[in-house]
Amino acid sequence: MRLELYTPPPAPPAPIRLSKMEIEVLRVVFEGHSSQQAADLLFLSKRTIEFHLGNVYDKLEVRNRLQAFRRVLREPRQCPQCVAI
């Protein structure tokens, strides 16, 4: 007779938390604006937009805008804040 230990299922991943500015930058970019256009709309520098996008990409574990867009659409529970975008 062989005893098997119970292994609980893995816990769901923690939701991704984005800052207010990261959400705002993501929203503007998702509207189709370039980094420079987003910078102009938000009264920030292009470099600041790219900094926030880099943080978003790291948190979403993606490499570019298209992947970020797909991840938010396919996994809305992972980023509850992104649903409003």
JOMO-V312215 format. One record per residue. N is the residue number from 1. RES is the residue in one letter. D_FIRST is the distance of its C-alpha to the first C-alpha in whole Angstrom. Layout:
n=N res=RES d_first=D_FIRST
n=N res=RES d_first=D_FIRST
//
This chain:
n=1 res=M d_first=0
n=2 res=R d_first=4
n=3 res=L d_first=7
n=4 res=E d_first=10
n=5 res=L d_first=13
n=6 res=Y d_first=16
n=7 res=T d_first=19
n=8 res=P d_first=22
n=9 res=P d_first=24
n=10 res=P d_first=27
n=11 res=A d_first=30
n=12 res=P d_first=33
n=13 res=P d_first=36
n=14 res=A d_first=39
n=15 res=P d_first=42
n=16 res=I d_first=44
n=17 res=R d_first=47
n=18 res=L d_first=51
n=19 res=S d_first=54
n=20 res=K d_first=57
n=21 res=M d_first=59
n=22 res=E d_first=56
n=23 res=I d_first=56
n=24 res=E d_first=59
n=25 res=V d_first=60
n=26 res=L d_first=57
n=27 res=R d_first=58
n=28 res=V d_first=62
n=29 res=V d_first=60
n=30 res=F d_first=58
n=31 res=E d_first=62
n=32 res=G d_first=62
n=33 res=H d_first=64
n=34 res=S d_first=65
n=35 res=S d_first=64
n=36 res=Q d_first=68
n=37 res=Q d_first=68
n=38 res=A d_first=66
n=39 res=A d_first=67
n=40 res=D d_first=71
n=41 res=L d_first=69
n=42 res=L d_first=67
n=43 res=F d_first=70
n=44 res=L d_first=68
n=45 res=S d_first=68
n=46 res=K d_first=66
n=47 res=R d_first=64
n=48 res=T d_first=63
n=49 res=I d_first=62
n=50 res=E d_first=60
n=51 res=F d_first=59
n=52 res=H d_first=57
n=53 res=L d_first=56
n=54 res=G d_first=54
n=55 res=N d_first=52
n=56 res=V d_first=51
n=57 res=Y d_first=50
n=58 res=D d_first=48
n=59 res=K d_first=47
n=60 res=L d_first=46
n=61 res=E d_first=45
n=62 res=V d_first=47
n=63 res=R d_first=50
n=64 res=N d_first=53
n=65 res=R d_first=54
n=66 res=L d_first=53
n=67 res=Q d_first=49
n=68 res=A d_first=50
n=69 res=F d_first=52
n=70 res=R d_first=49
n=71 res=R d_first=46
n=72 res=V d_first=48
n=73 res=L d_first=48
n=74 res=R d_first=45
n=75 res=E d_first=43
n=76 res=P d_first=45
n=77 res=R d_first=42
n=78 res=Q d_first=42
n=79 res=C d_first=46
n=80 res=P d_first=47
n=81 res=Q d_first=50
n=82 res=C d_first=51
n=83 res=V d_first=51
n=84 res=A d_first=54
n=85 res=I d_first=55
//
